[in-house]
Amino acid sequence: MDADPRTPAALPVVPRWLAHATGPVLIIALVLALAALAIGTDHARSRERAQVATQNLARLIEAQLSDNLDKIDIYLQLVALRHLDRLAPGAQRDAAEAPVPLPRMARIDLDGLSIADATGTVQLRPGQGPQPPGPAASVAAQDFFRRAVLDAPAGLVVIGPRGEGAPEGSGGMVFARAVRDARGGLLGVAFAEMSNAQFDRLFEGIDLGEHGAASLRTQDLQLVHYHGHAPGGPGGAPAELRRALQAAPQEGSYEATSMLDGRDRINGYRKLRNHPFIVVVGQSTQDAMAGWRANTLLVVALTGLTVVVMLWAWLMQVRWSRRQLQALHSRFEAIVQTSSDSIVSKTLQGRITTWNRGAQQMFGYTEAQMLGQSAARLAPPERQGEDATLIARVQRGERLQAYETQRLRQDGTLIDVSMAVSPVLDARGRIAGISVIARDISRHKAMEAEIRAMAFNDPLTRLPNRRLLMDRLRQAQLSSSRQRSYFGVLFIDLDGFKRVNDSFGHEVGDQLLIEIGRRLQAAVRQHDTVARLGGDEFVVLLEELGVDEKTAADHVNTVADKILDAIERSHHVRGEMHRCSASIGIRLLVGSQDSPEQVLMDADAAMYSVKRQRRALRSFAFE
């Protein structure tokens, strides 16, 4: 049966392996792109490093040549000054006169050192004496003489062996310096020559590489001197160098093929300081990029190995992930649902999207009651804005761990919770919601409070114990020293308390101590301290009594009276009427160099002094 031509052709089915391979193919393409980027970046950096290296070499050679030319200039001036009297008009020259010894310059050898008079006639050859009788040589027509004579402000005049105006038969450099009297009148010209071999020694110590080269050129780019291992000259046709000089006249770099030896070079150039020359340094591109070629081979090898390993790993991962994905999902769901902690997810607007059994047990709300509701429903009134603050902090990239706060149960009970807040990301890695894992720490908080109370409070009266009293006494001393205000310490010992304990039992005695503690707290200000040291001994610490001693003493006396009145009032304990009295030792201080223990001992001693004096129940003693 022929197919109906109106039936549309079925679309080709994409093989499943091809769909799964999309990710690895993209990763391999990314790896190859990164490898190409790394190779290109390394190539650019290698060229930059080569350019910096040639520029540094150019700076080094320029400084070395400039320093040596400056030394030659100073040397010619020194020679001229030593023979200045022989160049003066009418000066007598004795052919038999002994030559004047010349100073030596380290690493610089000059040949044919001579001094010509103002007419250009060579009169002296220092180190050899005056010219012998006979026709004298003349340098008046030489370019170096004319430049030294005509350009009065000029210093050292340098003529290269290939430059225009070089002396006939000269095989090296010529250096000249005009000699003038105090009024600026020309006396003559001191000049000398240096061979190419001697000038080449000025480049010693500079490593240009196997195929590197350096040259010295005039300002019009005429070659003066060449230094290098290979035949020919160092890089670059004059056209490239001229364009580079137009863009950067003082120093710069360019790349070109040398017209002299055909090598590609990365060149750096720099003008000499105080002299009309340009030094050009060329580093072979082949040598400079050798490291890049080695790195490129390594990157290619590592990239190929990476691709192979990734393909193998992808195949293994596909097989493993299929087996593990379902098991992982089931395990995760079981953990969330069976966890005793509250695990809740919510949107960035604070709407609850998931609610596990632990959350139901902790807060009392069912999943149906909370899905779609605002999480602010669980916050007490004073913490209504806390959820929005936590969401904003997570959006800024913070990970909140062990964040302690309080939340409300359905029955209105306030519980302490510790929360871990983290972002929930979508497939694109953007924050789509918030995950909150909360744990009820109310029992832990209660235990902490109980431990703190046991450490710093008397277990019977709940008053501060000796440890907390000593800390507050130390703080009172420091505050008194800063403000120069008085503070007082009242050491209280109950009189006849042992009789009550023995007659009515310890339970009655304990109740009596609790009641006395309450009365002592009522007799002092809120920021004052009432502490129980143990047994029937109490201490009252009065702070901020002012800078006047009499006012402070009056306040302490008033408080002591209130304390005695409070203690002497009848106490009803278990249907029985009990009466007590007390002895009080007082110490009034401002600042104190004594330790808190010593202050307490002094107040204790004052209390025992009162007991010994057998005064009335309202007895006080000051130390």
CORWOLIN-V834295 format. One record per residue. N is the residue number from 0. RES is the residue in one letter. SS is DSSP state (A for helix, B for strand, O for the rest). PSI is psi in whole degrees, -180 to 180 (NA if undefined). NEAR is the number of other C-alpha atoms within 12 Angstrom. Layout:
n res ss psi near
N RES SS PSI NEAR
N RES SS PSI NEAR
//
This chain:
n res ss psi near
0 M O 128 4
1 D O 146 6
2 A O 146 8
3 D O 120 8
4 P O -15 8
5 R O -11 7
6 T O 125 8
7 P O 144 8
8 A O 142 9
9 A O 141 6
10 L O 143 6
11 P O 139 6
12 V O 127 9
13 V O 126 11
14 P O 142 10
15 R A -38 10
16 W A -32 16
17 L A -38 12
18 A A -41 13
19 H A -23 19
20 A A -6 21
21 T A -46 17
22 G A -54 18
23 P A -38 26
24 V A -43 20
25 L A -39 17
26 I A -43 19
27 I A -42 24
28 A A -39 19
29 L A -42 18
30 V A -44 24
31 L A -40 23
32 A A -41 18
33 L A -38 18
34 A A -45 26
35 A A -41 19
36 L A -41 18
37 A A -41 24
38 I A -45 25
39 G A -43 19
40 T A -43 18
41 D A -36 25
42 H A -47 24
43 A A -41 17
44 R A -36 19
45 S A -41 28
46 R A -40 30
47 E A -43 24
48 R A -39 23
49 A A -41 37
50 Q A -43 31
51 V A -40 26
52 A A -44 29
53 T A -38 43
54 Q A -40 32
55 N A -40 29
56 L A -40 37
57 A A -41 40
58 R A -41 31
59 L A -46 30
60 I A -40 38
61 E A -45 39
62 A A -40 25
63 Q A -45 26
64 L A -42 35
65 S A -43 29
66 D A -42 21
67 N A -38 30
68 L A -36 35
69 D A -38 27
70 K A -41 23
71 I A -41 38
72 D A -47 33
73 I A -37 23
74 Y A -45 30
75 L A -39 39
76 Q A -41 29
77 L A -44 23
78 V A -44 34
79 A A -41 37
80 L A -35 27
81 R A -26 23
82 H O 18 35
83 L A -38 30
84 D A -23 21
85 R A -16 30
86 L A -10 34
87 A O 144 24
88 P O 134 18
89 G O 2 10
90 A O 138 15
91 Q O 137 14
92 R O 121 22
93 D O 119 16
94 A O -26 17
95 A O -1 13
96 E O 136 17
97 A O 141 15
98 P O 146 19
99 V O 126 18
100 P O 145 14
101 L O 148 21
102 P O 158 19
103 R O 149 16
104 M O 131 18
105 A O 130 13
106 R O 10 17
107 I O 119 29
108 D O 124 27
109 L O 142 34
110 D B 153 24
111 G B 38 26
112 L B 122 31
113 S B 161 38
114 I B 122 46
115 A B 149 43
116 D B -173 39
117 A O -20 29
118 T O -6 24
119 G O 1 31
120 T B 130 27
121 V B 118 32
122 Q B -35 41
123 L B 145 40
124 R B 89 34
125 P O 139 35
126 G O -17 23
127 Q O -10 21
128 G B -176 25
129 P B 163 30
130 Q O 139 28
131 P O 160 18
132 P O 150 12
133 G O 179 10
134 P O 129 10
135 A O 146 20
136 A O 150 22
137 S B 138 23
138 V O 18 33
139 A O -30 26
140 A O -9 19
141 Q O 146 27
142 D A -38 26
143 F A -36 39
144 F A -45 43
145 R A -42 27
146 R A -40 27
147 A A -34 36
148 V A -44 35
149 L A -34 21
150 D O 89 17
151 A O -43 20
152 P O -11 15
153 A O 147 22
154 G O -113 30
155 L O 131 37
156 V B 127 39
157 V B 129 39
158 I B 125 40
159 G O 163 36
160 P O -25 31
161 R O 2 26
162 G O 157 28
163 E O 134 21
164 G O 8 24
165 A O 147 29
166 P O 146 30
167 E O 132 20
168 G O 1 13
169 S O 134 24
170 G O 14 24
171 G B -152 31
172 M B 150 39
173 V B 130 44
174 F B 133 46
175 A B 149 46
176 R B 124 46
177 A B 143 44
178 V B 124 41
179 R B 154 28
180 D O -175 19
181 A O -28 11
182 R O 6 8
183 G O 3 13
184 G O 142 19
185 L B 126 28
186 L B -31 34
187 G B -168 43
188 V B 128 50
189 A B 130 50
190 F B 160 45
191 A B 165 41
192 E B 158 34
193 M B 129 31
194 S B 162 25
195 N A -38 26
196 A A -41 21
197 Q A -40 21
198 F A -33 34
199 D A -25 28
200 R A -22 24
201 L A -16 32
202 F A 0 34
203 E O 147 20
204 G O -2 13
205 I O 119 27
206 D O 110 24
207 L O -1 37
208 G O 176 26
209 E O -39 17
210 H O 17 31
211 G O 164 40
212 A B 159 43
213 A B 148 50
214 S B 156 41
215 L B 126 44
216 R B 154 35
217 T B 176 27
218 Q O -24 26
219 D O 18 18
220 L O 22 28
221 Q O 137 27
222 L B 125 29
223 V B -44 34
224 H B 147 39
225 Y B 139 35
226 H B 126 37
227 G B 173 31
228 H O -31 21
229 A O 155 24
230 P O 156 20
231 G O -171 25
232 G O 167 38
233 P O 135 45
234 G O 150 44
235 G O 124 38
236 A O 151 28
237 P A -28 27
238 A A -46 19
239 E A -41 26
240 L A -40 38
241 R A -43 24
242 R A -40 19
243 A A -40 25
244 L A -34 25
245 Q A -37 14
246 A A -38 14
247 A O 93 17
248 P O -31 19
249 Q O -48 25
250 E B 158 33
251 G B -167 34
252 S B 159 42
253 Y B 162 39
254 E B 137 34
255 A B 165 30
256 T B 129 28
257 S O 135 34
258 M O -14 19
259 L O -38 22
260 D O 3 24
261 G O 12 20
262 R O 142 29
263 D B 130 29
264 R B 151 41
265 I B 116 45
266 N B 146 47
267 G B 142 48
268 Y B 160 48
269 R B 137 41
270 K B 143 34
271 L O 145 31
272 R O 122 22
273 N O 10 21
274 H O 145 29
275 P O 58 29
276 F B 162 34
277 I B 129 39
278 V B 132 49
279 V B 128 55
280 V B 128 52
281 G B 131 53
282 Q B 128 49
283 S B 130 40
284 T A -36 35
285 Q A -43 24
286 D A -42 24
287 A A -34 33
288 M O 10 26
289 A A -42 19
290 G A -38 21
291 W A -41 27
292 R A -40 20
293 A A -41 19
294 N A -37 22
295 T A -43 24
296 L A -40 18
297 L A -43 17
298 V A -42 25
299 V A -44 23
300 A A -45 16
301 L A -36 18
302 T A -45 27
303 G A -44 19
304 L A -40 17
305 T A -42 23
306 V A -45 24
307 V A -47 18
308 V A -39 17
309 M A -41 25
310 L A -44 23
311 W A -44 16
312 A A -37 16
313 W A -44 24
314 L A -43 19
315 M A -38 14
316 Q A -39 19
317 V A -45 21
318 R A -44 15
319 W A -41 15
320 S A -35 16
321 R A -38 15
322 R A -34 13
323 Q A -24 15
324 L A -48 15
325 Q A -42 13
326 A A -40 14
327 L A -42 15
328 H A -44 15
329 S A -42 13
330 R A -42 15
331 F A -43 15
332 E A -39 17
333 A A -40 15
334 I A -44 18
335 V A -43 25
336 Q A -29 23
337 T A -4 19
338 S O 140 24
339 S O -12 21
340 D O 154 28
341 S B 122 35
342 I B 111 36
343 V B 137 42
344 S B 147 37
345 K B 160 33
346 T B 173 29
347 L O -15 29
348 Q O 1 23
349 G O 11 34
350 R B 133 27
351 I B 132 31
352 T B -27 28
353 T B 150 33
354 W B 110 37
355 N O 179 35
356 R A -35 27
357 G A -38 27
358 A A -38 38
359 Q A -43 28
360 Q A -36 24
361 M A -43 34
362 F A -13 38
363 G O -7 24
364 Y O 144 26
365 T O 168 20
366 E A -41 25
367 A A -33 16
368 Q A -25 20
369 M A -24 29
370 L O 128 24
371 G O -9 21
372 Q O 161 24
373 S B 138 24
374 A A -17 38
375 A A -14 27
376 R A -27 27
377 L A -9 36
378 A O 139 28
379 P O 163 23
380 P A -39 15
381 E A -5 14
382 R A 27 20
383 Q O -33 21
384 G O 3 19
385 E A -39 24
386 D A -45 35
387 A A -37 23
388 T A -42 20
389 L A -41 35
390 I A -42 33
391 A A -39 24
392 R A -39 19
393 V A -39 28
394 Q A -26 25
395 R O -2 14
396 G O 5 17
397 E O 146 17
398 R O 116 22
399 L B 120 26
400 Q B 140 20
401 A B 45 19
402 Y B 116 23
403 E B 133 24
404 T B -169 29
405 Q B 147 31
406 R B 161 37
407 L B 137 28
408 R O 170 24
409 Q O -33 22
410 D O 6 13
411 G O -1 17
412 T O 137 17
413 L B 125 22
414 I B 151 28
415 D B 133 28
416 V B 152 32
417 S B 124 25
418 M B 144 29
419 A B 119 27
420 V B 126 34
421 S B 158 33
422 P B 153 31
423 V B 122 26
424 L B 147 18
425 D O -172 12
426 A O -23 8
427 R O 5 8
428 G O 9 10
429 R O 153 15
430 I B 116 22
431 A B -18 24
432 G B -170 29
433 I B 137 40
434 S B 131 37
435 V B 121 39
436 I B 117 33
437 A B 144 38
438 R B 135 33
439 D B 117 32
440 I O 23 24
441 S A -44 22
442 R A -40 14
443 H A -42 17
444 K A -41 19
445 A A -41 15
446 M A -40 13
447 E A -44 14
448 A A -38 15
449 E A -41 17
450 I A -41 15
451 R A -40 19
452 A A -39 21
453 M A -32 21
454 A A -32 19
455 F A -1 25
456 N B 151 26
457 D O 127 30
458 P O -24 23
459 L O -56 28
460 T O -12 32
461 R O 16 26
462 L O 160 34
463 P B 139 34
464 N O -171 31
465 R A -43 29
466 R A -48 24
467 L A -35 28
468 L A -44 33
469 M A -39 30
470 D A -44 21
471 R A -33 30
472 L A -39 38
473 R A -42 27
474 Q A -37 23
475 A A -39 35
476 Q A -45 33
477 L A -44 26
478 S A -40 23
479 S A -37 27
480 S A -40 21
481 R A -43 16
482 Q A -8 19
483 R O 36 22
484 S O 156 29
485 Y B 153 35
486 F B 156 42
487 G B 148 44
488 V B 122 50
489 L B 118 50
490 F B 118 42
491 I B 129 46
492 D B 126 41
493 L B 135 37
494 D B 130 29
495 G O 14 21
496 F A -33 30
497 K A -34 22
498 R A -40 18
499 V A -43 28
500 N A -45 22
501 D A -34 14
502 S A -39 15
503 F A -6 21
504 G O 162 17
505 H A -29 19
506 E A -41 17
507 V A -41 26
508 G A -40 33
509 D A -43 26
510 Q A -37 26
511 L A -41 37
512 L A -40 39
513 I A -44 28
514 E A -41 29
515 I A -39 43
516 G A -43 36
517 R A -42 25
518 R A -37 26
519 L A -41 36
520 Q A -36 32
521 A A -22 22
522 A A -10 27
523 V O 173 28
524 R O 166 20
525 Q O -35 14
526 H O -1 17
527 D O 164 29
528 T B 130 36
529 V B 120 42
530 A B 151 43
531 R B 123 39
532 L B -26 32
533 G B 155 25
534 G O -128 25
535 D O 28 32
536 E B 130 33
537 F B 155 43
538 V B 134 47
539 V B 127 48
540 L B 115 47
541 L B 120 43
542 E O 163 39
543 E O 59 33
544 L O 4 33
545 G O 173 25
546 V O -10 22
547 D O 128 19
548 E A -42 20
549 K A -43 16
550 T A -42 19
551 A A -42 26
552 A A -39 30
553 D A -40 18
554 H A -42 25
555 V A -43 39
556 N A -41 29
557 T A -45 19
558 V A -39 32
559 A A -40 38
560 D A -45 26
561 K A -37 23
562 I A -45 40
563 L A -41 33
564 D A -42 23
565 A A -39 27
566 I A -37 38
567 E A -16 27
568 R O 151 20
569 S O 145 20
570 H B 125 26
571 H B 110 17
572 V B 116 23
573 R O 44 15
574 G O 0 11
575 E B 148 16
576 M B 127 16
577 H B 143 28
578 R O 145 26
579 C O 159 31
580 S B 176 31
581 A B 156 38
582 S B 136 43
583 I B 126 45
584 G B 132 40
585 I B 141 39
586 R B 124 38
587 L B 126 42
588 L B 159 42
589 V B 120 32
590 G O -159 28
591 S O 133 27
592 Q O -9 15
593 D O 157 17
594 S O 159 19
595 P A -36 29
596 E A -40 21
597 Q A -41 19
598 V A -43 35
599 L A -39 35
600 M A -39 23
601 D A -42 27
602 A A -37 36
603 D A -42 33
604 A A -39 27
605 A A -37 30
606 M A -44 37
607 Y A -29 30
608 S A -39 24
609 V A -43 29
610 K A -40 27
611 R A -33 17
612 Q A -11 16
613 R O 44 16
614 R O -173 18
615 A O 173 16
616 L O -21 26
617 R O 51 30
618 S O 141 29
619 F B 158 39
620 A B 136 32
621 F B 140 27
622 E O NA 26
//
